[in-house]
Amino acid sequence: MRWIWIDRFEVFESGRRAVALKNVSLAADHIHDHFPGFPVMPTSLMVEGMAQTAGILVGEARGFAEKVILAKVKRAVFHRLVRPGDTIRHEAVIEQLTDQAATTTGRTTVGDDLVAEIDIVFSHIDQNVSGLEFPEENFVFNESFLSLLNTYRRNSGERIPL
Amino acid sequence: MAAVPREEIFEKVRQTLVDALSVEEDEVTEEATLTGDLGAESIDFLDIVFRLEKAFDIKIPQEELIPRDILSNPDYVTDRKLNEAGVAALKAAMPHADLAEFEKDPDIDKISDVFTVGTIVNFVEAKLAAS
C-alpha cells in the first residue's frame, strides 16, 4: 500500500485553493476490516486525505522550499459515512500563511453531501524547531506527492487522448 | 481610534484559548499559564497566534511574542540560563510580560511559564494601541 490518500487534483489555484478527488474502492484492504460486513472509509484517512490536499497546496505556495508538517488538526467534524463507490472531494483553502506556518480550512464532500469540515495548522518545521537538525532534502514532498501535481499540470483537467 | 477596553480584549483572548486548547472558560484567568495551567504545547502557540491575528485583525511576528533570538544567543545564555545581559535584553524585548519570577531563576527551559493569559492580553493591548 502507498501512503497516498488522494487520487487526483481537480483544481489547483496556487497559494489559494485546491480540490482533490479520492475514489473509495472495495479493492483496498483496510476497508474490509473497517468494518467486517460494513465497509466504511475511516474518518482518520479522510483527515489524512485533506492534510495531503492542503499540505501540497501550502508546500507549493513556497515552491516546496519548506518542510510542511501537520502540526494540529484544529477541527474535524463529520456529518455522514462514506462507502465504497463514493468519490470523495477534498477542498482546501489557505486561510493564513507565514514564514513559520499556515492554516487551512477544508470541506469534504461526496456529491452534494457535506461529509466533513477539517481545519488544519501546518508548521514549516525548519523555522520552528530550534536546535533540532533535519535532513537537508525535503522528505515531506516525495515523488508520489509531486507526481500528483505534475499530472494535474500536464492534463489541466483535459482528457488524455487514447 | 478609541482604545479597546482591556475587559473586551480579555474576553476575546479567553474565547481564542477556549477554542484553541479545548479548555473550560473558567480555567482561563489572567494568572493562568498557557503551558502549565492550560496544557498548551509548543505547536499550540502557532495556532493561538493565527487565531489572535484573525480575532483582532493584527499581525503578530513570532519574534515579538517570543524573542527566540535572545534565548538562542550564546552571548546571553550560559548553561541554559540567561545571564544579566540576556535578562536585560529579554526585558526590553518583552515589555508585555511580567518577568519578576523568571528573573529569580532565568532557566530558558522555563520561559514558557512567563506566558500567562495576562501576558497575551498585555501583548494584544499594546499591539492595538500601536495600530
Interface residues (C-beta under 8 A of the other chain):
Chain A: A71 K72 K74 E95 Q96 T98 Q100 A101 T103 V121 S123 N128 S130 G131
Chain B: A20 S42 I43 D44 L46 D47 F50 E53 K54 Q62 R68 S72
